[in-house]
Amino acid sequence: MSQENNQKLEAIRHSLSHIMSMAVEELYPKVGLGAGPAIENGFYQDYDFPETITPEILPKLEKRMKEILKENLEFVQHDVDYDEAYKFYKHDPYKTGFIDDLKAAGEKKVSFYKSGRFDNLCAGPHVASTKEINPQAFKLTKIAGAYWRGSEKNKMLTRIYGLAFATKQELDEYLKMMAEAEKRDHRKLGKELGLFVFSDLVGPGLPLYTFKGAIIRREIVNFSNELQKAIGYQEVHTPNMNKAELFKVSGHYEKYKEDMFRVVSNYTEEEYFLKPMNCPQHTQIYASQMRSYRDLPVRIADFANLYRDEKPGELSGLTRLRCFCQDDGHSFCREDQIKDEFLSVLSAINKAMKVYGMNYKVRLSLWDPEQPEKYLGEVSIWEKSQKLLEDILVDNKIDYYRAVGEAAIYGPKMDLISKDSLGREWQISTIQLDFIMPQRFNLTYIDESGKQKTPVMVHRAIVGSPERFLGILIEHYAGAFPVWLSPVQVKIVSVAEAHAEFSQELADEFKQNDIRVEVDDSDETVGNKIRKAVAEKVPYMLVIGDREMSSDKLAVRDRGEKTTREIGKQEFMQEVKEKVRSKK
C-alpha cells in the first residue's frame, strides 16, 4: 500500500473513532472521553461510562454510526485558547488531562475538530467529510478494559474496538482471517492438544509444559542448536540470577530495573535480580581470559531461562510470558568480521524459516534521535553502527525497510518480520550490532601489533524465544505439526482387547526406531478412538484388527485423509524417519 493510501486509511480510522463518540454521546451525554487513536486495522476509543456496558451495545452503535455517515458531515479543524478548552471540558477529567499536557509542552493553542454537532479536542488527521468513509467497510468488534494512561494506579475505562478498511471486500477478508485465527488460537489448541497448562498456584505467565509440549519445545531448541553449531556457536550454561552490579555496568539496571524481578537473600544485603537477558553474563565468559585477534570471533550460545516482570494484563498465552528462554547467541568479533558474522547468522535464519514454512521481510531498526535518553552510548557510535549495518544490507542487495525508534538500547538491529500461514506478521529473528556493551565492560583483545582493542558484540536469535515461537507455530500449523515436530507421530488404535498385545509390540518396535508412538487400547468403540486420534491431529494412524494382525502390511491413515493406504512395516518406518531427518 502506498504512503498516500496509508495516510488516507489512517484518517478514515481516526475519523470513525469520532463518529463512534458522537453515537456514544447521544446515549450517554456525560460520558468521559479518553484516548481514541487509529491503530493497525482499525481504531479504538476509551470511555468512562456512567454504567456498565456489554457487547450488546455494539450493533446499536454501529447502526447509528452508519446513519451519521450518510449525513455527509465535514470535519473542520479550529483552534481555541486554553480558557475556552478547559471550560468546554469542565466535566471531563480525561480531556482536561490532555489539555494539561499540551499546556506543559508549550503549545500556544488547542486544536479541535468539529463535525456537525460534535466538537472534540484532537490534532487529527481526519477525512474532509464523512462521504469519504465507506459505511460497509467498518465493524465494531469488542469491548475491553483499559487503565487511564495505561497505569494500574488510574481508573479502569471501557475501550471499544473497531475494524476499518477502504473497501467492504478488505473488511470481509480480514474478518474471515480473524475467524480462522480464532479457531487456531494457541491458547485454545494448546489446551485441546494437551501441550501446556497454567496454574494459579504457580503464577501468571509461568507455563507448565506437558510431556507433549516439552517434546515440541525441545525439537525447536534442538533445531536452533543444530543451525547455530553449523556457524560456529558453542553452547554455554549460565545462572538465572546475578548481582545488580552486573546490570548496572551493562545499563539494564538504569533502563529496565522496573521490568526485572528482584531476588532477596536471607544471608546477604547484596541486591540480586533474575536475569531478563543473557548478554551481560556472556561478557564475563569472554572477559575470563586474555583474547588475541586470532581467537576472534568468540561465539557463545545459551538457552538459560529468562525472567521479565510483565504486567498481568499484558500476558497472553505463550506469546507474552514472565519466564522463557531464547535461542540466544553473542559473537565477540573484530570490526572487519562484522559483515561475515551477520551473513552467517542470516543464512541460518533463512534455513529455519524455510523449514518452518514462513516468509519474512527485513526491518532495519534504528534509534530515535529525538529521544536519546532511551539509549546508551554517544551519537557518533550510533551513527557509525547504523551506517555499518545499513551498508551490509545494501551491499548484499537485501530488501529492507527502516523503522526509527525500534533499536535496542545499545545498538541498531536487523529484525526478521515473519509471516505465518494466515499472513500475520511476527517479529521472530534478530541480529543486533553493539559497540557499547563491550566498552562498558572494558572488554579487550590484543591486535596484530600487540595493542589492546575493544571487540564488537553481535547479538542474535534465530527464532527468538522457543516458548513464544511454539505459540506462533501452533497457530501457523493449526495444531497439525509436521512429522518431525509432532509429539506423537504414530497413533495405533486397537480394535478390541484381543489386538492390544500386538498393538503394544508394534509400538515397541517403532520406539526402538526413534518413532514417537501412542497406543489407544481403551475400552471404547473404534469410531470413538478414531475420532479422538483425528482431533489430536496425529500425522499417522494405524487401526489394528484381525486382518492387520495376519498381514505383513500396515493400513496407514494419513492425517487429513479418510481412506487408508497399504505399506510394508519397514518401508513405513523409513518413510517416517526420512520425514524427521529432512524436516519436511
ZAMARGU-4260 file (C-alpha; in steps of 0.2 Angstrom, whole numbers, plus 5000, padded with zeros to 4 digits):
<rodrens>
0) 5000/5000/5000 | 5007/5017/4995 | 5011/5030/5009 | 4996/5041/5002 | 4984/5027/5004
5) 4991/5023/5021 | 4988/5041/5027 | 4970/5041/5019 | 4966/5025/5029 | 4973/5032/5045
10) 4962/5047/5043 | 4947/5036/5039 | 4950/5026/5055 | 4953/5041/5066 | 4938/5049/5059
15) 4927/5034/5064 | 4933/5035/5082 | 4925/5052/5082 | 4909/5046/5074 | 4908/5032/5087
20) 4910/5045/5100 | 4896/5055/5093 | 4884/5040/5094 | 4890/5036/5111 | 4887/5054/5117
25) 4869/5053/5111 | 4866/5038/5123 | 4877/5045/5137 | 4879/5064/5136 | 4891/5065/5151
30) 4902/5051/5146 | 4921/5054/5149 | 4932/5053/5133 | 4949/5046/5134 | 4961/5041/5120
35) 4954/5037/5103 | 4968/5034/5090 | 4969/5025/5074 | 4978/5008/5076 | 4983/4994/5064
40) 4967/4988/5055 | 4956/5000/5064 | 4953/5011/5079 | 4948/5012/5097 | 4941/5024/5109
45) 4942/5024/5128 | 4926/5029/5138 | 4921/5032/5156 | 4903/5026/5156 | 4891/5031/5170
50) 4886/5012/5170 | 4892/4995/5165 | 4890/4992/5146 | 4890/4975/5137 | 4894/4969/5119
55) 4876/4970/5116 | 4878/4989/5113 | 4889/4987/5098 | 4876/4983/5085 | 4866/4998/5091
60) 4881/5010/5090 | 4887/5003/5073 | 4869/5006/5066 | 4869/5024/5072 | 4887/5027/5065
65) 4881/5022/5048 | 4867/5034/5049 | 4878/5048/5054 | 4890/5044/5040 | 4876/5047/5027
70) 4874/5065/5034 | 4890/5070/5024 | 4897/5079/5039 | 4913/5089/5037 | 4927/5088/5049
75) 4933/5106/5052 | 4948/5110/5062 | 4949/5125/5073 | 4960/5132/5087 | 4954/5138/5104
80) 4963/5146/5118 | 4966/5137/5135 | 4952/5145/5145 | 4939/5140/5132 | 4946/5122/5131
85) 4945/5120/5150 | 4928/5127/5150 | 4922/5115/5136 | 4928/5100/5146 | 4925/5106/5163
90) 4916/5089/5167 | 4928/5078/5158 | 4944/5075/5168 | 4952/5065/5154 | 4951/5078/5141
95) 4957/5091/5154 | 4972/5080/5157 | 4976/5081/5138 | 4974/5100/5139 | 4986/5100/5153
100) 4999/5090/5143 | 4998/5102/5129 | 5000/5117/5140 | 5015/5109/5149 | 5023/5106/5131
105) 5021/5125/5127 | 5008/5124/5114 | 5000/5141/5111 | 4983/5135/5106 | 4972/5119/5107
110) 4967/5110/5091 | 4948/5105/5090 | 4939/5096/5076 | 4921/5099/5073 | 4909/5088/5064
115) 4891/5093/5064 | 4886/5094/5082 | 4901/5086/5089 | 4916/5096/5094 | 4932/5086/5100
120) 4949/5090/5106 | 4960/5082/5093 | 4976/5085/5082 | 4969/5074/5068 | 4971/5068/5054
125) 4953/5067/5048 | 4944/5065/5031 | 4937/5081/5024 | 4919/5073/5025 | 4910/5058/5031
130) 4906/5054/5012 | 4924/5048/5011 | 4920/5034/5023 | 4913/5018/5016 | 4899/5013/5029
135) 4900/4995/5024 | 4919/4994/5027 | 4920/4995/5046 | 4914/4985/5060 | 4914/4987/5079
140) 4922/4971/5087 | 4924/4971/5105 | 4924/4979/5122 | 4939/4978/5134 | 4945/4987/5150
145) 4960/4999/5149 | 4968/5009/5163 | 4968/5028/5160 | 4985/5032/5153 | 4990/5014/5154
150) 4993/5014/5173 | 4986/5002/5185 | 4985/5016/5198 | 4972/5025/5187 | 4954/5022/5184
155) 4949/5007/5173 | 4940/5014/5157 | 4930/5005/5144 | 4938/5003/5127 | 4928/5000/5112
160) 4937/4992/5097 | 4933/4994/5078 | 4940/4987/5062 | 4940/4999/5047 | 4946/4997/5029
165) 4944/5006/5012 | 4933/4993/5005 | 4920/4980/5011 | 4930/4966/5002 | 4945/4970/5013
170) 4935/4970/5029 | 4926/4954/5024 | 4943/4946/5020 | 4950/4952/5037 | 4935/4945/5046
175) 4937/4929/5038 | 4956/4928/5043 | 4951/4933/5061 | 4938/4919/5062 | 4951/4907/5056
180) 4964/4914/5068 | 4951/4912/5082 | 4950/4893/5078 | 4969/4892/5078 | 4971/4902/5094
185) 4986/4893/5103 | 4979/4895/5120 | 4963/4885/5114 | 4973/4872/5104 | 4987/4871/5117
190) 4974/4865/5129 | 4964/4854/5117 | 4981/4845/5112 | 4987/4844/5129 | 5003/4854/5126
195) 5004/4866/5141 | 4994/4872/5156 | 4994/4887/5168 | 4991/4886/5186 | 4985/4900/5198
200) 4996/4892/5211 | 5012/4893/5200 | 5008/4911/5194 | 5003/4920/5179 | 5015/4920/5164
205) 5023/4904/5170 | 5018/4890/5159 | 5020/4871/5163 | 5024/4860/5148 | 5016/4843/5147
210) 5027/4829/5140 | 5019/4833/5123 | 5023/4851/5124 | 5040/4848/5131 | 5044/4837/5115
215) 5039/4851/5103 | 5049/4864/5113 | 5064/4853/5114 | 5063/4850/5095 | 5063/4869/5092
220) 5078/4871/5103 | 5087/4856/5096 | 5085/4863/5078 | 5091/4880/5083 | 5106/4872/5091
225) 5109/4862/5076 | 5109/4878/5065 | 5120/4888/5077 | 5133/4875/5079 | 5134/4874/5060
230) 5140/4893/5060 | 5152/4891/5074 | 5142/4894/5090 | 5146/4884/5106 | 5133/4882/5120
235) 5136/4888/5137 | 5126/4887/5153 | 5124/4902/5164 | 5114/4906/5181 | 5096/4913/5181
240) 5101/4927/5193 | 5116/4938/5196 | 5121/4953/5206 | 5113/4970/5202 | 5131/4977/5199
245) 5132/4967/5183 | 5116/4976/5176 | 5122/4992/5182 | 5138/4991/5171 | 5128/4984/5156
250) 5115/4998/5158 | 5100/4987/5160 | 5098/4992/5178 | 5096/5010/5173 | 5084/5007/5159
255) 5075/4991/5164 | 5075/4990/5183 | 5056/4991/5184 | 5054/4976/5172 | 5065/4964/5182
260) 5062/4953/5196 | 5072/4957/5212 | 5079/4942/5222 | 5081/4943/5241 | 5094/4933/5250
265) 5092/4928/5268 | 5111/4929/5271 | 5117/4945/5262 | 5112/4963/5259 | 5118/4962/5241
270) 5105/4966/5228 | 5101/4952/5215 | 5090/4950/5200 | 5083/4936/5190 | 5091/4940/5173
275) 5080/4946/5158 | 5093/4943/5145 | 5110/4933/5144 | 5122/4946/5136 | 5129/4954/5152
280) 5134/4937/5158 | 5141/4932/5142 | 5153/4947/5143 | 5160/4939/5158 | 5164/4922/5149
285) 5173/4932/5136 | 5182/4943/5149 | 5188/4927/5159 | 5204/4926/5149 | 5215/4936/5138
290) 5210/4936/5119 | 5220/4938/5104 | 5214/4944/5087 | 5217/4926/5081 | 5204/4920/5094
295) 5190/4931/5087 | 5176/4928/5084 | 5171/4920/5100 | 5154/4914/5098 | 5143/4910/5113
300) 5125/4902/5113 | 5114/4900/5128 | 5096/4893/5132 | 5095/4898/5150 | 5079/4904/5157
305) 5075/4922/5157 | 5063/4932/5168 | 5053/4948/5164 | 5041/4956/5176 | 5027/4959/5163
310) 5011/4967/5168 | 4997/4954/5171 | 4986/4962/5159 | 4999/4961/5145 | 5002/4942/5147
315) 4995/4932/5133 | 4997/4913/5132 | 5014/4908/5126 | 5017/4924/5116 | 5020/4935/5132
320) 5027/4927/5147 | 5036/4930/5163 | 5048/4915/5161 | 5055/4909/5144 | 5071/4906/5136
325) 5079/4912/5119 | 5090/4903/5106 | 5102/4917/5112 | 5119/4920/5105 | 5133/4933/5105
330) 5148/4934/5094 | 5163/4944/5100 | 5172/4949/5084 | 5183/4962/5076 | 5176/4976/5065
335) 5182/4968/5049 | 5172/4952/5054 | 5155/4960/5057 | 5149/4958/5039 | 5153/4939/5039
340) 5145/4937/5056 | 5129/4945/5050 | 5128/4935/5034 | 5132/4918/5043 | 5118/4921/5055
345) 5106/4927/5041 | 5110/4911/5032 | 5105/4901/5047 | 5089/4911/5049 | 5085/4908/5031
350) 5086/4889/5033 | 5075/4890/5049 | 5061/4900/5040 | 5062/4888/5025 | 5059/4873/5036
355) 5045/4881/5047 | 5037/4887/5030 | 5037/4906/5035 | 5042/4920/5023 | 5049/4936/5030
360) 5055/4953/5027 | 5069/4963/5035 | 5067/4978/5046 | 5081/4989/5049 | 5078/4995/5067
365) 5086/5012/5071 | 5087/5023/5086 | 5076/5038/5088 | 5087/5054/5089 | 5073/5064/5096
370) 5074/5053/5112 | 5092/5049/5115 | 5088/5046/5134 | 5081/5029/5129 | 5098/5023/5123
375) 5116/5020/5129 | 5131/5027/5121 | 5137/5043/5111 | 5128/5049/5095 | 5144/5046/5085
380) 5144/5027/5090 | 5126/5026/5084 | 5129/5034/5068 | 5144/5023/5065 | 5135/5007/5069
385) 5119/5011/5059 | 5129/5015/5044 | 5139/4999/5045 | 5123/4989/5047 | 5114/4998/5033
390) 5129/4996/5021 | 5128/4977/5024 | 5110/4976/5018 | 5114/4987/5003 | 5130/4979/4998
395) 5121/4962/4999 | 5106/4968/4990 | 5094/4963/5004 | 5077/4972/5003 | 5073/4981/5019
400) 5063/4995/5027 | 5068/5007/5040 | 5060/5008/5057 | 5065/5023/5068 | 5064/5020/5087
405) 5064/5001/5086 | 5083/4999/5090 | 5089/4990/5106 | 5096/5002/5120 | 5114/4998/5114
410) 5113/4997/5095 | 5103/4995/5079 | 5095/4979/5073 | 5091/4969/5058 | 5074/4961/5063
415) 5066/4947/5053 | 5047/4950/5052 | 5040/4933/5048 | 5023/4929/5040 | 5013/4914/5046
420) 5001/4904/5036 | 4987/4917/5039 | 4998/4932/5033 | 5000/4939/5051 | 5017/4946/5055
425) 5028/4942/5069 | 5045/4948/5074 | 5054/4932/5077 | 5073/4933/5072 | 5085/4947/5076
430) 5103/4951/5073 | 5110/4966/5083 | 5126/4977/5082 | 5133/4983/5098 | 5149/4994/5100
435) 5143/5000/5118 | 5142/4985/5129 | 5160/4979/5126 | 5166/4997/5130 | 5155/4997/5146
440) 5163/4981/5152 | 5181/4985/5146 | 5182/4970/5135 | 5198/4969/5125 | 5209/4958/5113
445) 5227/4960/5108 | 5228/4965/5089 | 5242/4960/5077 | 5253/4975/5083 | 5251/4970/5101
450) 5239/4984/5106 | 5223/4982/5116 | 5207/4984/5106 | 5189/4983/5110 | 5179/4969/5101
455) 5162/4972/5094 | 5147/4962/5100 | 5134/4954/5088 | 5118/4949/5097 | 5107/4936/5088
460) 5092/4925/5089 | 5086/4913/5076 | 5068/4910/5081 | 5069/4921/5097 | 5060/4913/5112
465) 5056/4894/5109 | 5041/4896/5120 | 5034/4911/5111 | 5038/4903/5094 | 5029/4887/5100
470) 5013/4898/5102 | 5016/4905/5085 | 5019/4888/5077 | 5003/4881/5085 | 4993/4894/5075
475) 5004/4893/5060 | 5001/4874/5058 | 4983/4875/5066 | 4990/4862/5078 | 4994/4850/5064
480) 5013/4849/5066 | 5024/4842/5053 | 5031/4824/5057 | 5047/4830/5065 | 5039/4842/5077
485) 5023/4831/5081 | 5024/4825/5099 | 5015/4809/5094 | 5020/4804/5076 | 5010/4787/5075
490) 4994/4783/5084 | 4990/4764/5085 | 4971/4761/5088 | 4967/4743/5093 | 4950/4737/5088
495) 4947/4726/5103 | 4956/4718/5118 | 4962/4704/5108 | 4973/4716/5097 | 4980/4726/5112
500) 4996/4715/5114 | 5000/4715/5096 | 4997/4734/5095 | 5009/4736/5110 | 5023/4725/5102
505) 5021/4735/5086 | 5023/4752/5096 | 5038/4745/5105 | 5046/4741/5088 | 5043/4759/5082
510) 5050/4766/5098 | 5066/4756/5095 | 5067/4766/5079 | 5065/4783/5087 | 5047/4785/5081
515) 5036/4793/5094 | 5020/4782/5096 | 5005/4780/5107 | 4993/4765/5108 | 4974/4768/5111
520) 4968/4751/5119 | 4955/4759/5129 | 4938/4751/5131 | 4929/4762/5118 | 4922/4760/5101
525) 4934/4760/5086 | 4924/4775/5080 | 4927/4785/5096 | 4945/4781/5096 | 4947/4786/5078
530) 4938/4802/5081 | 4950/4806/5096 | 4965/4802/5085 | 4959/4814/5072 | 4956/4828/5084
535) 4973/4825/5091 | 4980/4829/5073 | 4992/4815/5073 | 5001/4813/5057 | 4998/4794/5055
540) 4985/4782/5062 | 4986/4763/5062 | 4970/4753/5066 | 4974/4736/5071 | 4961/4722/5070
545) 4962/4703/5065 | 4966/4707/5047 | 4981/4718/5051 | 4987/4706/5063 | 4988/4692/5050
550) 4996/4704/5036 | 5014/4709/5033 | 5007/4726/5028 | 5001/4741/5038 | 4985/4750/5034
555) 4990/4768/5037 | 4978/4783/5038 | 4987/4799/5034 | 4981/4815/5043 | 4968/4824/5033
560) 4963/4808/5024 | 4948/4797/5026 | 4955/4782/5017 | 4970/4771/5021 | 4985/4765/5011
565) 4994/4749/5012 | 5013/4749/5015 | 5026/4737/5022 | 5031/4740/5040 | 5050/4743/5037
570) 5045/4754/5022 | 5034/4764/5033 | 5046/4766/5047 | 5059/4773/5034 | 5046/4785/5027
575) 5043/4792/5045 | 5062/4793/5049 | 5066/4802/5032 | 5052/4815/5035 | 5060/4818/5053
580) 5078/4819/5045 | 5073/4831/5031 | 5061/4841/5042 | 5048/4841/5028
</rodrens>
